[in-house]
């Protein structure tokens, strides 16, 4: 199953990156302990691993990174 949308953003409250996976109406939120100053490729890789761990497939171009 392919995730419809994946968004990575900084969660200031928890001081961690938040990976938000959306598939239809279902939304899964997972935190990632990647450093705040991580580059885009590192964040895309972390998002890909998280999406895969949740049982979804990911189109790497569909990942949105909000800083």
C-alpha positions as CSV (number, residue, x, y, z in Angstrom):
1,X,0.0,0.0,0.0
2,X,1.4,3.4,-1.0
3,X,1.2,6.4,1.4
4,X,-0.7,9.3,-0.1
5,X,1.3,12.0,1.6
6,X,4.3,12.2,3.9
7,X,5.3,15.4,5.7
8,X,8.3,16.0,7.9
9,X,8.3,19.0,10.2
10,X,10.1,20.1,13.4
11,X,8.1,19.6,16.6
12,X,9.4,22.4,18.9
13,X,7.5,20.9,22.0
14,X,9.4,17.6,21.8
15,X,12.5,18.9,20.1
16,X,12.3,16.1,17.5
17,X,11.2,15.8,13.9
18,X,7.6,14.7,13.3
19,X,6.9,12.4,10.4
20,X,3.2,12.6,9.4
21,X,2.0,9.8,7.1
22,X,-1.4,10.2,5.5
23,X,-3.2,7.5,3.6
24,X,-6.8,8.4,2.9
25,X,-8.4,9.4,6.1
26,X,-5.8,7.7,8.2
27,X,-3.0,9.8,9.7
28,X,0.0,8.3,11.5
29,X,2.4,10.5,13.4
30,X,5.9,9.3,14.4
31,X,8.7,11.2,16.0
32,X,12.3,10.9,14.8
33,X,15.4,11.7,16.8
34,X,17.4,13.1,13.8
35,X,19.3,16.3,14.7
36,X,17.5,19.6,14.0
37,X,20.1,20.7,11.5
38,X,19.8,17.5,9.4
39,X,19.9,18.0,5.7
40,X,17.0,17.1,3.4
41,X,18.4,13.8,2.2
42,X,18.8,12.6,5.8
43,X,15.2,13.6,6.6
44,X,13.9,11.9,3.5
45,X,15.8,8.7,4.4
46,X,14.4,8.8,7.9
47,X,10.9,9.4,6.5
48,X,11.3,6.5,4.1
49,X,12.4,4.1,6.9
50,X,9.5,5.2,9.1
51,X,7.0,4.8,6.3
52,X,8.4,1.3,5.5
53,X,8.2,0.4,9.2
54,X,4.5,1.3,9.2
55,X,3.9,-1.1,6.2
56,X,3.6,1.5,3.5
57,X,5.5,2.2,0.3
58,X,6.9,5.6,-0.4
59,X,7.5,7.7,-3.5
60,X,10.6,9.7,-2.3
61,X,9.5,12.7,-4.4
62,X,6.3,12.9,-2.4
63,X,8.0,13.8,0.9
64,X,7.4,17.4,2.0
65,X,9.9,18.9,4.4
66,X,8.8,21.9,6.4
67,X,11.5,23.8,8.4
